[in-house]
């Protein structure tokens, strides 16, 4: 091959590191500097905080056209709030978060039926707790009558507790 053929190449090979570069050496890329960052009018603290909680409005919105006795209804939620005021004497957690309340039913006549259990059949408050639950549920404004059904099946277990109760007891 002649030298003319070698000079008519369609590509240019990069020089080896040992070869001297003819002409101006390539510029090094600039290093990133704090001054070069995009200038915002917010302080770093403001930019780190959440601008808007998109779930806030969703979580605070009440369901529409829910009967008062249905879950999410005013009467149902008032009964649940009353039950959350009752604490197990041995465990510093309310009985609702503890998972002792299996169900709250409010019928069309505003009669409340609470289905609950206790941690064990030999619980020291086995005789008094159902009566207290019945009194608290019946004392909610709008409730005509309250009844408590004490059940043992399914048996209570720690898995029935809410995350808040587990956190309070140091189980999370």
Backbone as CSV, one residue per row, in Angstrom:
resi,resn,N_x,N_y,N_z,CA_x,CA_y,CA_z,C_x,C_y,C_z
1,UNK,0.834,-1.178,0.000,0.000,0.000,0.000,0.871,1.231,0.000
2,UNK,0.381,2.210,-0.674,1.139,3.457,-0.746,0.696,4.396,0.356
3,UNK,1.475,5.464,0.543,1.143,6.426,1.591,-0.122,7.192,1.256
4,UNK,-0.428,7.368,-0.043,-1.654,8.075,-0.429,-2.887,7.322,0.073
5,UNK,-2.845,6.042,-0.027,-3.974,5.246,0.398,-4.171,5.360,1.908
6,UNK,-3.097,5.397,2.653,-3.211,5.484,4.107,-3.758,6.830,4.546
7,UNK,-3.522,7.901,3.812,-4.001,9.224,4.200,-5.454,9.457,3.820
8,UNK,-6.030,8.645,2.940,-7.431,8.788,2.541,-8.364,7.938,3.403
9,UNK,-8.125,7.854,4.655,-8.969,7.034,5.531,-10.248,7.796,5.876
10,UNK,-11.315,7.039,6.098,-12.602,7.638,6.457,-12.712,7.957,7.945
11,UNK,-11.749,7.567,8.722,-11.810,7.794,10.151,-10.471,8.318,10.633
12,UNK,-10.500,8.866,11.806,-9.271,9.363,12.408,-9.084,8.595,13.700
13,UNK,-7.970,7.956,13.850,-7.692,7.188,15.053,-7.220,8.133,16.141
14,UNK,-7.593,7.838,17.354,-7.140,8.652,18.481,-5.662,8.416,18.686
15,UNK,-4.935,9.461,19.024,-3.501,9.271,19.231,-3.250,8.465,20.496
16,UNK,-2.166,7.748,20.519,-1.825,6.995,21.716,-1.335,7.979,22.755
17,UNK,-1.388,7.609,24.011,-0.939,8.524,25.056,0.535,8.906,24.900
18,UNK,1.315,8.081,24.244,2.735,8.387,24.085,2.975,9.410,22.982
19,UNK,2.036,9.530,22.014,2.203,10.476,20.911,1.958,11.896,21.381
20,UNK,2.656,12.806,20.830,2.442,14.220,21.122,1.275,14.694,20.286
21,UNK,0.401,15.487,20.874,-0.768,15.984,20.171,-0.364,17.278,19.495
22,UNK,-0.659,17.344,18.200,-0.328,18.534,17.438,-1.458,19.525,17.621
23,UNK,-1.145,20.744,17.878,-2.177,21.765,18.019,-2.535,21.967,19.477
24,UNK,-3.703,22.487,19.689,-4.171,22.828,21.026,-4.636,21.553,21.742
25,UNK,-4.201,21.322,22.986,-4.659,20.132,23.715,-6.133,20.296,24.087
26,UNK,-6.861,19.185,24.175,-8.289,19.295,24.531,-8.446,19.852,25.949
27,UNK,-9.538,20.620,26.124,-9.790,21.226,27.426,-10.302,20.171,28.393
28,UNK,-9.891,20.332,29.638,-10.403,19.450,30.681,-11.838,19.865,30.973
29,UNK,-12.686,18.915,31.318,-14.050,19.307,31.673,-14.036,20.126,32.963
30,UNK,-14.978,21.049,33.059,-15.075,21.891,34.244,-15.509,21.051,35.433
31,UNK,-15.009,21.424,36.584,-15.433,20.770,37.806,-16.703,21.450,38.306
32,UNK,-17.561,20.667,38.926,-18.792,21.236,39.468,-18.456,22.061,40.703
33,UNK,-19.053,23.215,40.780,-18.840,24.106,41.922,-20.194,24.532,42.474
34,UNK,-20.210,24.858,43.746,-21.445,25.274,44.400,-22.002,26.521,43.731
35,UNK,-21.121,27.423,43.340,-21.578,28.667,42.722,-22.299,28.412,41.399
36,UNK,-21.978,27.290,40.731,-22.574,26.994,39.431,-23.953,26.347,39.547
37,UNK,-24.356,25.994,40.743,-25.645,25.325,40.928,-26.759,26.275,40.514
38,UNK,-27.888,25.686,40.161,-29.030,26.492,39.758,-29.437,27.360,40.936
39,UNK,-29.528,28.634,40.692,-29.852,29.562,41.756,-31.358,29.573,41.974
40,UNK,-31.758,29.236,43.182,-33.175,29.286,43.521,-33.366,30.369,44.560
41,UNK,-34.571,30.816,44.685,-34.857,31.861,45.646,-35.279,31.275,46.984
42,UNK,-35.176,29.961,47.125,-35.545,29.302,48.366,-34.294,28.965,49.143
43,UNK,-34.443,28.917,50.428,-33.333,28.464,51.253,-33.279,26.943,51.136
44,UNK,-32.136,26.348,51.470,-32.061,24.881,51.395,-33.128,24.215,52.253
45,UNK,-33.448,24.790,53.390,-34.466,24.194,54.259,-35.830,24.191,53.570
46,UNK,-36.167,25.300,52.907,-37.457,25.379,52.220,-37.533,24.387,51.075
47,UNK,-36.430,24.203,50.378,-36.470,23.295,49.238,-36.531,21.843,49.681
48,UNK,-36.077,21.547,50.898,-36.097,20.168,51.384,-37.462,19.784,51.947
49,UNK,-38.247,20.750,52.409,-39.556,20.448,52.966,-40.531,20.122,51.840
50,UNK,-41.510,19.319,52.177,-42.525,18.982,51.183,-43.342,20.220,50.877
51,UNK,-43.556,20.452,49.608,-44.317,21.623,49.192,-45.801,21.453,49.501
52,UNK,-46.294,20.260,49.241,-47.720,20.048,49.406,-47.948,18.573,49.658
53,UNK,-48.761,18.303,50.600,-49.084,16.915,50.870,-50.292,16.555,50.011
54,UNK,-50.025,15.829,48.947,-51.093,15.513,48.011,-52.132,14.582,48.613
55,UNK,-51.747,13.804,49.619,-52.701,12.906,50.237,-53.551,13.591,51.302
56,UNK,-53.126,14.768,51.751,-53.818,15.422,52.848,-55.300,15.627,52.550
57,UNK,-55.607,16.187,51.418,-57.008,16.411,51.062,-57.769,15.119,50.872
58,UNK,-57.101,14.129,50.296,-57.738,12.832,50.067,-58.072,12.155,51.392
59,UNK,-57.152,12.190,52.339,-57.366,11.510,53.608,-58.370,12.229,54.496
60,UNK,-58.488,13.548,54.354,-59.410,14.302,55.185,-60.825,14.332,54.633
61,UNK,-60.970,13.963,53.376,-62.298,14.013,52.766,-63.169,12.891,53.312
62,UNK,-64.345,13.250,53.733,-65.313,12.275,54.235,-66.046,11.638,53.059
63,UNK,-66.401,10.369,53.178,-67.188,9.747,52.115,-68.541,10.434,51.983
64,UNK,-69.017,10.502,50.764,-70.298,11.162,50.513,-71.438,10.156,50.595
65,UNK,-72.569,10.626,51.080,-73.804,9.843,51.145,-73.630,8.528,51.903
66,UNK,-72.900,8.557,53.007,-72.725,7.368,53.834,-73.750,7.439,54.962
67,UNK,-74.519,6.380,55.162,-75.456,6.377,56.288,-74.695,6.546,57.602
68,UNK,-75.330,7.141,58.595,-74.669,7.443,59.867,-74.129,6.188,60.545
69,UNK,-74.804,5.056,60.363,-74.392,3.827,61.031,-73.402,2.990,60.260
70,UNK,-73.099,3.355,59.030,-72.156,2.584,58.226,-70.730,3.025,58.545
71,UNK,-69.754,2.142,58.315,-68.367,2.568,58.543,-68.068,3.843,57.758
72,UNK,-67.526,4.818,58.446,-67.278,6.120,57.841,-68.372,7.110,58.159
73,UNK,-69.513,6.624,58.639,-70.620,7.499,59.011,-70.369,8.138,60.368
74,UNK,-71.089,9.198,60.649,-70.874,9.962,61.876,-71.134,9.144,63.139
75,UNK,-72.253,8.427,63.194,-72.599,7.665,64.397,-71.607,6.518,64.611
76,UNK,-71.274,5.829,63.549,-70.309,4.724,63.631,-68.973,5.235,64.160
77,UNK,-68.488,6.323,63.597,-67.185,6.877,64.004,-67.234,7.383,65.442
78,UNK,-68.369,7.900,65.877,-68.504,8.363,67.262,-68.450,7.181,68.233
79,UNK,-69.056,6.060,67.863,-69.003,4.861,68.710,-67.567,4.343,68.777
80,UNK,-66.886,4.299,67.655,-65.491,3.839,67.637,-64.623,4.760,68.491
81,UNK,-64.842,6.069,68.396,-64.079,7.022,69.216,-64.335,6.784,70.704
82,UNK,-65.569,6.460,71.065,-65.888,6.176,72.470,-65.187,4.902,72.926
83,UNK,-65.106,3.905,72.053,-64.435,2.656,72.416,-62.924,2.848,72.548
84,UNK,-62.389,3.791,71.821,-60.954,4.063,71.913,-60.578,4.762,73.213
85,UNK,-61.565,5.168,73.992,-61.296,5.790,75.287,-61.185,4.758,76.405
86,UNK,-61.477,3.495,76.102,-61.410,2.434,77.105,-60.060,1.745,76.979
87,UNK,-59.327,1.709,78.095,-57.999,1.102,78.091,-57.999,-0.190,78.882
88,UNK,-57.202,-1.134,78.412,-56.989,-2.374,79.138,-56.179,-2.011,80.377
89,UNK,-56.580,-2.456,81.567,-55.857,-2.048,82.777,-54.431,-2.599,82.864
90,UNK,-54.154,-3.693,82.192,-52.819,-4.291,82.265,-51.908,-3.834,81.136
91,UNK,-52.493,-3.355,80.050,-51.717,-2.958,78.877,-52.089,-1.509,78.569
92,UNK,-51.125,-0.610,78.426,-51.443,0.813,78.222,-51.871,1.155,76.794
93,UNK,-52.823,0.404,76.258,-53.333,0.609,74.901,-54.846,0.487,74.953
94,UNK,-55.551,1.301,74.149,-57.013,1.211,74.163,-57.466,-0.106,73.540
95,UNK,-58.657,-0.534,73.905,-59.127,-1.861,73.499,-59.383,-1.962,71.996
96,UNK,-59.651,-0.841,71.348,-59.888,-0.875,69.902,-58.582,-1.149,69.162
97,UNK,-57.521,-0.393,69.500,-56.226,-0.605,68.857,-55.592,-1.920,69.288
98,UNK,-55.958,-2.399,70.443,-55.447,-3.679,70.923,-56.032,-4.842,70.120
99,UNK,-57.117,-4.587,69.411,-57.725,-5.616,68.575,-58.777,-6.435,69.291
100,UNK,-59.259,-5.943,70.416,-60.288,-6.668,71.153,-61.676,-6.451,70.565
101,UNK,-61.866,-5.404,69.793,-63.159,-5.134,69.154,-63.143,-5.765,67.779
102,UNK,-63.987,-6.759,67.590,-64.058,-7.452,66.294,-65.031,-6.791,65.337
103,UNK,-66.028,-6.100,65.882,-66.992,-5.470,64.994,-67.898,-4.496,65.719
104,UNK,-68.303,-3.462,65.003,-69.281,-2.486,65.502,-70.369,-2.402,64.441
105,UNK,-71.579,-2.770,64.820,-72.710,-2.728,63.892,-73.743,-1.746,64.416
106,UNK,-74.146,-0.826,63.545,-75.181,0.144,63.891,-76.332,-0.090,62.919
107,UNK,-77.505,-0.427,63.457,-78.640,-0.692,62.564,-79.393,0.593,62.251
108,UNK,-80.472,0.474,61.478,-81.244,1.638,61.031,-81.930,2.376,62.171
109,UNK,-82.153,1.692,63.293,-82.817,2.313,64.437,-81.815,2.850,65.458
110,UNK,-80.547,2.931,65.069,-79.451,3.434,65.915,-79.165,2.550,67.117
111,UNK,-79.413,1.273,66.970,-79.008,0.302,67.985,-77.608,-0.189,67.613
112,UNK,-76.728,-0.254,68.611,-75.336,-0.633,68.371,-75.084,-2.017,68.952
113,UNK,-74.434,-2.853,68.171,-73.992,-4.157,68.631,-72.477,-4.206,68.466
114,UNK,-71.780,-4.406,69.586,-70.321,-4.485,69.575,-69.935,-5.933,69.798
115,UNK,-69.160,-6.483,68.868,-68.638,-7.831,69.018,-67.198,-7.701,69.465
116,UNK,-66.888,-8.328,70.609,-65.546,-8.176,71.153,-65.072,-9.459,71.805
117,UNK,-63.808,-9.463,72.153,-63.214,-10.568,72.884,-62.325,-9.978,73.965
118,UNK,-61.696,-10.828,74.719,-60.713,-10.414,75.708,-59.411,-11.142,75.405
119,UNK,-58.319,-10.680,76.009,-57.032,-11.302,75.700,-57.016,-12.773,76.105
120,UNK,-57.643,-13.105,77.229,-57.787,-14.507,77.657,-59.121,-14.652,78.379
121,UNK,-59.660,-15.866,78.443,-60.904,-16.059,79.207,-60.734,-15.775,80.699
122,UNK,-59.504,-15.859,81.190,-59.253,-15.641,82.615,-58.773,-14.221,82.890
123,UNK,-59.069,-13.323,81.976,-58.679,-11.918,82.116,-59.323,-11.348,83.379
124,UNK,-58.576,-10.567,84.178,-59.143,-10.028,85.416,-60.356,-9.114,85.211
125,UNK,-60.501,-8.546,84.018,-61.631,-7.651,83.772,-62.723,-8.339,82.952
126,UNK,-62.714,-9.658,82.929,-63.687,-10.400,82.119,-65.126,-10.097,82.538
127,UNK,-65.347,-9.797,83.786,-66.702,-9.511,84.248,-67.092,-8.054,84.071
128,UNK,-66.127,-7.154,84.082,-66.464,-5.729,84.051,-66.279,-5.079,82.677
129,UNK,-65.342,-5.551,81.886,-65.039,-4.902,80.602,-66.234,-4.883,79.649
130,UNK,-66.941,-5.992,79.418,-68.096,-5.928,78.503,-69.157,-4.924,78.962
131,UNK,-69.374,-4.813,80.260,-70.339,-3.840,80.779,-69.880,-2.410,80.522
132,UNK,-68.592,-2.163,80.684,-68.071,-0.821,80.422,-68.180,-0.473,78.938
133,UNK,-67.912,-1.442,78.077,-68.030,-1.217,76.634,-69.477,-0.893,76.280
134,UNK,-70.405,-1.629,76.865,-71.826,-1.391,76.603,-72.245,0.009,77.072
135,UNK,-71.799,0.415,78.255,-72.137,1.746,78.767,-71.554,2.851,77.896
136,UNK,-70.298,2.702,77.484,-69.669,3.726,76.642,-70.360,3.828,75.288
137,UNK,-70.673,2.695,74.679,-71.339,2.726,73.371,-72.735,3.330,73.491
138,UNK,-73.449,3.000,74.574,-74.806,3.524,74.764,-74.800,5.015,75.094
139,UNK,-73.683,5.529,75.624,-73.633,6.944,76.007,-73.333,7.877,74.838
140,UNK,-73.056,7.327,73.667,-72.785,8.164,72.495,-74.096,8.825,72.057
141,UNK,-74.088,10.148,71.868,-75.316,10.817,71.423,-75.799,10.257,70.090
142,UNK,-77.067,9.914,70.024,-77.657,9.354,68.814,-77.857,7.853,68.885
143,UNK,-77.218,7.183,69.854,-77.373,5.734,70.014,-78.585,5.481,70.895
144,UNK,-79.484,4.645,70.388,-80.693,4.324,71.151,-80.415,3.263,72.197
145,UNK,-79.689,2.200,71.801,-79.393,1.108,72.717,-78.089,0.467,72.277
146,UNK,-77.412,-0.179,73.219,-76.154,-0.856,72.895,-76.143,-2.243,73.508
147,UNK,-75.487,-3.154,72.812,-75.377,-4.536,73.272,-73.976,-5.025,72.948
148,UNK,-73.412,-5.836,73.832,-72.076,-6.381,73.618,-72.179,-7.889,73.491
149,UNK,-71.587,-8.421,72.429,-71.463,-9.871,72.256,-70.015,-10.244,72.527
150,UNK,-69.789,-10.999,73.583,-68.450,-11.447,73.932,-68.212,-12.796,73.277
151,UNK,-67.186,-12.874,72.437,-66.890,-14.117,71.710,-65.467,-14.553,72.027
152,UNK,-65.219,-15.844,71.858,-63.878,-16.382,72.078,-63.296,-16.988,70.805
153,UNK,-64.100,-16.999,69.752,-63.628,-17.562,68.490,-63.831,-16.526,67.399
154,UNK,-62.853,-16.049,66.717,-61.458,-16.465,66.791,-60.787,-15.898,68.039
155,UNK,-59.843,-16.625,68.589,-59.169,-16.128,69.784,-58.304,-14.920,69.471
156,UNK,-58.159,-14.074,70.483,-57.332,-12.890,70.300,-55.866,-13.292,70.226
157,UNK,-55.110,-12.564,69.415,-53.666,-12.761,69.316,-52.998,-11.429,69.029
158,UNK,-51.712,-11.320,69.275,-51.005,-10.050,69.061,-51.085,-9.545,67.620
159,UNK,-51.334,-10.417,66.676,-51.431,-9.982,65.279,-52.674,-9.137,65.015
160,UNK,-53.603,-9.106,65.937,-54.828,-8.308,65.772,-54.618,-6.844,66.168
161,UNK,-53.483,-6.538,66.781,-53.214,-5.170,67.211,-52.884,-4.283,66.014
162,UNK,-53.207,-2.996,66.139,-52.844,-2.028,65.106,-51.351,-1.718,65.234
163,UNK,-50.806,-1.099,64.206,-49.402,-0.716,64.244,-49.128,0.285,65.362
164,UNK,-50.094,1.154,65.644,-49.930,2.126,66.722,-49.775,1.419,68.069
165,UNK,-50.598,0.376,68.297,-50.506,-0.379,69.544,-49.173,-1.110,69.627
166,UNK,-48.731,-1.690,68.541,-47.443,-2.393,68.541,-46.303,-1.430,68.834
167,UNK,-46.383,-0.243,68.273,-45.353,0.763,68.510,-45.358,1.175,69.986
168,UNK,-46.536,1.372,70.539,-46.657,1.758,71.946,-46.078,0.697,72.871
169,UNK,-46.231,-0.559,72.493,-45.742,-1.656,73.326,-44.315,-2.076,72.991
170,UNK,-43.710,-1.391,72.018,-42.332,-1.710,71.648,-42.204,-2.992,70.851
171,UNK,-43.251,-3.349,70.121,-43.227,-4.594,69.343,-42.871,-4.351,67.869
172,UNK,-42.632,-3.116,67.477,-42.245,-2.813,66.084,-40.784,-2.523,65.999
